Amino acid sequence: MKTLAERYTTILNRIHNAARRAGRHPDEITLVAVTKTWPVELNLAAYAAGMRHFGENHPEELARKAAAVAAHLGPDSGIVWHQIGVVQSRKTKFVAQHAGVLHALDRLKIANRLSRQLAGSGKILPVFLEVNLSGEASKSGFPCANWEEDATQQAELRKVVEHVTNLPGLSLYGLMTMAPWRVDETIIRTVFRRTRLLAEWMQAHFPAIQTPLRLSMGMTDDFEIAIEEGATHVRIGRAIFGERNRT
């Protein structure tokens, strides 16, 4: 059995190699260690191993862990908490207070609530727009299955971008997507490539976007493909921590 530090080093090496294969620098890639459902003690052990970016699915769990870890390490630990799961309206307050990055902005209603709750705090929350390129009904996100040809989807994206970029307290950071599960690698690669191309197209056609868009895509089973196709943030849990604690 490898130790936590050894598994972390293995993932860093795989990220390094994937970046090099794509002609990219490994420093372009942020590893978000997904600790959802695991106890706070694991976050502390992961911190000791060198991890600084932690991802949680549930806002209330993120809030609880962020407070507990800060009590142990102090407010200047360098940890960034990433809310990677879809946020329900009644839980936006936890994200506004404790998240450093939101990966799954899938509705303008959530953006509006976050902006109101961040008002007066001085905090700017970077947000990824979740985009659904696979067209799967089981996946959240703004519809983009036919973005290359569908003028309606393009127009809706423009409205979303203009709305989010004008909201106080939010900063449009990039796009997030998830590839289909248990499919051929060619399909996975195509979804990630199309997401990168969508970001490039949006950058060129939407004047409201003032900074380069990042790409949050890739998890334990496909993060190397995602890096080869342009991911800047990969969300990895199982490959570092093992099967999730479901108790």
C-alpha positions as CSV (number, residue, x, y, z in Angstrom):
1,M,0.0,0.0,0.0
2,K,1.4,3.4,-1.0
3,T,1.3,6.2,1.5
4,L,-0.7,9.3,0.9
5,A,2.4,11.3,0.1
6,E,3.5,8.6,-2.4
7,R,0.1,8.6,-4.2
8,Y,0.2,12.4,-4.3
9,T,3.7,12.3,-5.9
10,T,2.5,9.7,-8.4
11,I,-0.3,12.0,-9.5
12,L,2.0,14.9,-9.8
13,N,4.3,12.9,-12.0
14,R,1.4,11.9,-14.2
15,I,0.3,15.5,-14.5
16,H,3.8,16.5,-15.4
17,N,4.1,13.8,-18.1
18,A,0.7,14.6,-19.6
19,A,1.6,18.3,-19.7
20,R,4.9,17.6,-21.4
21,R,3.2,15.4,-24.0
22,A,1.0,18.3,-24.9
23,G,3.9,20.8,-25.0
24,R,2.7,22.5,-21.9
25,H,4.4,23.5,-18.6
26,P,3.2,21.5,-15.6
27,D,2.9,24.7,-13.6
28,E,-0.1,25.6,-15.8
29,I,-2.1,22.8,-14.1
30,T,-3.8,23.2,-10.7
31,L,-4.5,19.9,-8.9
32,V,-7.7,20.1,-6.9
33,A,-7.7,17.3,-4.3
34,V,-11.3,16.1,-3.9
35,T,-11.9,15.3,-0.2
36,K,-15.7,15.1,-0.3
37,T,-17.1,12.8,2.4
38,W,-13.7,12.3,4.0
39,P,-13.0,13.6,7.6
40,V,-11.1,16.8,8.3
41,E,-8.2,14.7,9.5
42,L,-7.6,13.7,5.9
43,N,-7.4,17.3,4.8
44,L,-4.8,17.9,7.5
45,A,-2.8,14.9,6.3
46,A,-3.1,16.0,2.7
47,Y,-1.9,19.5,3.7
48,A,1.1,18.0,5.4
49,A,1.8,16.1,2.2
50,G,1.9,19.3,0.2
51,M,-1.7,19.8,-1.1
52,R,-3.2,23.2,-1.0
53,H,-6.3,23.1,-3.2
54,F,-9.3,21.1,-1.8
55,G,-12.6,20.3,-3.6
56,E,-15.9,19.6,-2.0
57,N,-19.3,18.7,-3.5
58,H,-21.6,20.0,-0.7
59,P,-21.4,23.6,0.4
60,E,-22.2,22.9,4.1
61,E,-19.4,20.3,4.2
62,L,-17.0,22.8,2.7
63,A,-17.9,25.4,5.3
64,R,-17.5,22.9,8.1
65,K,-14.1,21.7,6.9
66,A,-12.8,25.2,6.1
67,A,-13.6,26.3,9.6
68,A,-12.1,23.2,11.2
69,V,-8.9,23.3,9.2
70,A,-8.5,27.1,9.9
71,A,-8.8,26.3,13.6
72,H,-5.9,23.9,13.2
73,L,-3.7,25.8,10.8
74,G,-4.7,29.4,11.2
75,P,-6.1,31.7,8.6
76,D,-3.0,32.0,6.5
77,S,-2.4,28.4,5.6
78,G,-2.5,29.0,1.8
79,I,-5.4,26.6,1.3
80,V,-8.0,27.4,-1.4
81,W,-11.4,25.7,-1.1
82,H,-13.1,24.8,-4.3
83,Q,-16.8,24.2,-4.5
84,I,-17.0,21.6,-7.3
85,G,-20.6,20.4,-7.0
86,V,-23.8,22.1,-8.2
87,V,-25.1,24.6,-5.6
88,Q,-28.7,24.7,-4.4
89,S,-30.2,28.2,-3.9
90,R,-30.6,27.7,-0.1
91,K,-26.8,26.9,0.2
92,T,-25.2,29.7,-1.6
93,K,-24.4,31.5,1.6
94,F,-21.9,28.7,2.5
95,V,-20.2,29.2,-0.9
96,A,-20.1,33.0,-0.6
97,Q,-18.5,32.8,2.9
98,H,-16.1,29.9,2.5
99,A,-15.3,29.0,-1.1
100,G,-12.3,30.4,-2.9
101,V,-13.4,29.1,-6.3
102,L,-16.8,27.9,-7.7
103,H,-16.5,25.3,-10.4
104,A,-20.2,24.6,-11.1
105,L,-22.1,27.8,-11.9
106,D,-25.0,26.4,-13.9
107,R,-27.8,29.0,-13.4
108,L,-28.0,32.7,-13.3
109,K,-30.2,32.5,-10.3
110,I,-27.3,31.2,-8.3
111,A,-25.0,33.9,-9.7
112,N,-27.5,36.6,-8.6
113,R,-27.7,35.1,-5.1
114,L,-24.0,34.9,-4.7
115,S,-23.5,38.4,-5.9
116,R,-26.0,39.7,-3.3
117,Q,-24.4,37.7,-0.5
118,L,-20.9,38.9,-1.4
119,A,-22.0,42.5,-1.4
120,G,-20.0,44.6,0.9
121,S,-17.6,41.8,1.8
122,G,-14.8,43.0,-0.5
123,K,-14.4,39.4,-1.7
124,I,-14.3,38.5,-5.4
125,L,-15.3,34.9,-6.1
126,P,-13.9,33.3,-9.3
127,V,-16.5,31.2,-11.1
128,F,-16.4,28.5,-13.8
129,L,-19.5,28.3,-16.0
130,E,-20.5,24.6,-16.1
131,V,-21.2,23.7,-19.7
132,N,-22.8,20.5,-20.9
133,L,-21.2,19.5,-24.2
134,S,-22.2,15.8,-24.1
135,G,-25.9,16.6,-24.2
136,E,-26.6,14.1,-21.4
137,A,-29.7,14.8,-19.5
138,S,-28.1,13.6,-16.3
139,K,-25.5,16.4,-16.4
140,S,-26.0,19.9,-15.3
141,G,-24.7,23.0,-17.1
142,F,-25.5,25.5,-19.7
143,P,-26.5,23.7,-23.0
144,C,-23.6,23.5,-25.4
145,A,-24.0,20.2,-27.2
146,N,-24.3,22.0,-30.5
147,W,-22.5,25.2,-29.8
148,E,-20.6,25.3,-33.1
149,E,-23.7,25.5,-35.3
150,D,-26.6,26.4,-32.9
151,A,-27.0,30.2,-33.0
152,T,-29.5,30.0,-30.1
153,Q,-27.0,28.3,-27.8
154,Q,-24.4,30.9,-28.8
155,A,-26.7,33.8,-28.1
156,E,-27.7,32.3,-24.7
157,L,-24.0,31.9,-23.8
158,R,-23.4,35.5,-24.7
159,K,-26.3,36.6,-22.3
160,V,-24.8,34.5,-19.5
161,V,-21.3,35.9,-20.0
162,E,-22.6,39.5,-20.1
163,H,-24.7,38.9,-17.0
164,V,-22.1,37.3,-14.9
165,T,-19.3,39.7,-15.8
166,N,-21.5,42.6,-14.7
167,L,-22.3,41.1,-11.3
168,P,-20.4,42.6,-8.4
169,G,-18.5,40.1,-6.4
170,L,-18.1,37.5,-9.2
171,S,-15.2,37.0,-11.6
172,L,-15.7,34.9,-14.7
173,Y,-12.8,32.5,-14.4
174,G,-13.4,29.8,-17.0
175,L,-15.5,26.8,-18.1
176,M,-16.1,23.5,-16.4
177,T,-17.3,20.3,-18.0
178,M,-17.5,16.6,-17.4
179,A,-17.0,13.9,-20.0
180,P,-19.4,10.9,-20.3
181,W,-18.5,7.9,-18.1
182,R,-17.5,4.5,-19.4
183,V,-17.1,5.5,-23.1
184,D,-14.4,5.2,-25.6
185,E,-11.4,7.5,-25.1
186,T,-12.1,9.2,-28.4
187,I,-15.4,10.5,-27.1
188,I,-13.9,11.7,-23.9
189,R,-11.1,13.5,-25.8
190,T,-13.6,15.1,-28.2
191,V,-15.7,16.5,-25.3
192,F,-12.6,18.1,-23.7
193,R,-11.3,19.4,-27.1
194,R,-14.6,21.0,-27.9
195,T,-14.7,22.6,-24.5
196,R,-11.3,24.2,-25.2
197,L,-12.4,25.3,-28.6
198,L,-15.5,26.8,-27.1
199,A,-13.4,28.8,-24.6
200,E,-11.3,30.1,-27.4
201,W,-14.3,31.0,-29.5
202,M,-15.9,32.8,-26.5
203,Q,-12.7,34.6,-25.9
204,A,-12.7,35.9,-29.5
205,H,-16.3,36.7,-29.8
206,F,-17.5,38.0,-26.4
207,P,-16.0,41.4,-25.6
208,A,-17.1,41.1,-22.0
209,I,-14.5,38.4,-21.4
210,Q,-11.3,40.4,-20.4
211,T,-9.0,37.6,-19.1
212,P,-8.1,34.2,-20.5
213,L,-10.6,31.5,-19.6
214,R,-9.4,28.5,-17.6
215,L,-10.7,25.0,-18.1
216,S,-11.8,22.8,-15.2
217,M,-12.1,19.3,-16.7
218,G,-10.7,15.9,-15.9
219,M,-11.0,13.6,-12.9
220,T,-9.3,10.4,-11.7
221,D,-10.1,8.3,-14.8
222,D,-9.5,10.9,-17.5
223,F,-7.4,13.8,-16.2
224,E,-4.4,13.0,-18.4
225,I,-6.6,13.3,-21.5
226,A,-8.0,16.5,-20.2
227,I,-4.6,18.0,-19.6
228,E,-3.5,17.0,-23.2
229,E,-6.6,18.8,-24.4
230,G,-6.0,22.0,-22.4
231,A,-7.3,21.6,-18.8
232,T,-5.9,24.0,-16.3
233,H,-7.7,22.5,-13.3
234,V,-8.1,18.8,-12.7
235,R,-10.3,17.4,-9.9
236,I,-8.8,14.2,-8.4
237,G,-10.0,12.3,-5.4
238,R,-9.9,8.5,-5.7
239,A,-6.4,8.3,-7.2
240,I,-5.0,10.1,-4.2
241,F,-7.3,9.1,-1.3
242,G,-8.8,5.7,-2.5
243,E,-12.4,4.9,-2.5
244,R,-14.6,7.5,-0.9
245,N,-15.7,7.2,2.7
246,R,-19.4,6.7,2.5
247,T,-20.1,6.3,6.2
